Amino acid sequence: MELMTDVVSQAFGAGSDRATRFAELLTVHGVERGLIGPREVDRLWERHLLNSVAIAECVPEGASVVDVGSGAGFPGIPLAIARPDLEVVLLEPMARRVAWLEEVAAKLDLDITVVRGRAEEKEIRRQLANRDVVTARAVAPMGKLAGWCLPLLRTGGRLVALKGSSAAEEIDRDRAEIARAGGVDPEVRTCGGEFLAEPTTVVVVRRAEPAAGRNRKRR
């Protein structure tokens, strides 16, 4: 337990107590509210909290962040806990999960915004436009994800998508779709190696302007 305490402190810094409280809330309520599976309780830290907070190294200081499809709060809540300098919006379409995210924000006294909706909706794109970073975890394949998320970014902003071991193959397969959505320089990175035995794998895509699809429409 002491070792885990050291790891949590290393990953979350001054937010360690909040991170522990978040884990406790998920342990008590996560399964019954359909937020996590029963088998996930025993691996909350490694598979979820630490896996999520690892991407903090991909997010610039003071950035505005939208976590698309936040679900139980990953990676948005761990990111907000560890990085109070960020302006974090949690975007989630399901009402019961929105209620959960709002409860967690209140109980942990987190300065975050919870919005109900989907990234592909016109009103959401208008409301949440020009962000610095968009994050997503277990939401969709890269091609579809780029089409949903890149329109929320400012020019030069970055999509940070948490992926598995097949991330490189996913980039190769969906490269044309990513480009059509306005994404450039897709690359695979690993994060959190200093506190995770198995570092988090992410795909980072930068938004260019204008998007290729828009160019064709103007011709």
N, C-alpha and C positions, 0 to 999 in steps of 0.2 A: 504493500500500500504506500509505503514511503517513496518507493521508486516512482509509482504513478503520480504521487503528489508533486514530485520534482519535475516530471514530464509536463504535467498540467501547468505548473508555474512557468516553465520554460516557454510553453506554447501560448499561454493566455496572459502572462504577466500580471498586471494589477487586476485583470478580470477573472482570475482563477476562481474566486468564490462564486461569482455569477455563473461561470461555466459549470461548476459543481452543482449549483442549484438547478440549472437547466437539465443536467443529467438526472437529477433526482426527480424532477417533474416528469420527464420522459419515462423513467423507471416506474413511477406510480401510475401515470395516466396514458402512456404511449400505446400500449397494447389494447386496452379497453376502448380507446377512442379511435382505433384503426390507423394510428400514425406510424407505428413500427410493428414488425412481426415479432412473435414471442421469442424467436431465436436471437433477435437483435439486442435484447436487454443486456446480455452478458458481454457484448462487444460494442457497447455504445461509444466508449471512448475512442478505441482504435479505428473502428469502421465509420463512425459518424462525426463525433466532435473534433477529434484531432485531424481526421481526414479532411474535414471542412476548413478548419482554421489554417491549415497548411497553405492555402492559396493566398493568404494575406501578403505573402512576398511578391505576388503578381499584381498587387493593387497599389497604385501611387498614393502618397500622403494626401489627405484631404479630398479624396475622390468622391464623386457621387456614384452610387452603386445601386443597380436594380437586380435583385435575385429572382429570376424567373422560375415559376413553378416551385415555390419555396416549400410547400408540403409541411412537414414537421418542423421546418426551420433551417434546413441545410442547403447550402452552406451559409445562408444569410445571418442567422443568429450568432453562431460562433464567430463569424467575421466581425459583426457589430460589437460583440463582447470584447474581443481582443483589440479592436481598432476604433476607439471612440472618436477618432479624428474623421471618420467616414460619415457620409450622409447615405443611409441605407434605407431602401424601399424593398419590402417583401411583396412580391406579386404572386397571387394564388387564386385560382378560379373557384375552388370548392368552399362553400359557406362554412362547413364545420371546421375546416382547416384554417380559414381566416379567423374564426372565433378563437381557435387555439393560439394562433400567432399573436393575436391581440392580448389574450390572457398572459402569455409568456412575457410580452413586452411590458405589460403593467406590473407583473410580479417581480421581474428583474430590473424594473425601472430603466428600461433601455430607450434611448431617444431614436426610435425607428418609426417608419410609416408602413402600415399594412394596407395594401390595395387589393380589392377583389377584381379579378379580370384575367384576360389572356393577352400575351404579348402581341398577338396578331390582330387584335381589335383596334379599329381606327381611333376610338376615343382614348384607349390606353396609349397608343403611339403618340397621340397629341399631348396627353397629360404627362407622359414620362420621357419625352424626347430629350436629346442632347446630353445624355449621361456619359460619364467617363468610362464606366465599366459595367458590363452585364455579366452576371454569373448564372450558371445552371448546373444542376446535378441530376443525372438519371432522368432527363426530360425527353430527349429525342435524338435521333441520329444527327450528325453534324450538318448535313445539307439542309434538313428541315429546321434545325436549331438556328442556323445562320439566317435563314429567311425570316424567322420570327424575331430574333434578338438584335440583329445588326441595325434595323431601323430605329431602335431606341438609343443608339449611340451617336455621339458627336463625331465629326470627322477626326480620325486619329484615335478614337476610343477603342477599347478592346473587349472582345468577348472572351471570358475565361470559363471554359466548360470542363467540369470534372469528368474524366473518362477512365476506362480500364486499360488493360494491356493491349487491346487492339486499336488504340488511338491512331497510330500511324497509318494502319490500313484504312481506317475510317476517313482520314484526310484524303488519302489517295482516291478512294471510291467517290467521295463527295466534293472533290476539288472544284469541279465545274459549277455545281450548285452554290458553293461558297462564294465563288467569283461573281456569279450572277446576282447574288444578294449584296454585293459590294464589299466582300471580304478579301483581304490580301494578306500575304505572308503567314499562312497558317503554320503553326509549329507545335511540337509536343514538348512539354516541360515536365520535370518532376519537382515536387515541392515537399518541404517538411522532413527532409532526410535527417536533420539533426535530432528529431524527436520521434520519428516513425520508423519502425523496422521495415515497413513497406511504404515508401514515399507515395504521395498522391500524384497521380498522372493527370495533367490537364492539357487541353488544346487551347492555344491562344490565337485569336484571329483579330487583326486590326481592320477597322472600317475605313475604306477609302471613299472618296466622293468625287465625281458622281458614280453611282453604282452602274455596272455594265448594262443591266436591264433598263435603267432609265435612259442611258445613251441611245439604245435601240428605239425607244419610244419617241425620242425627239427627232429622229431622222425621218 
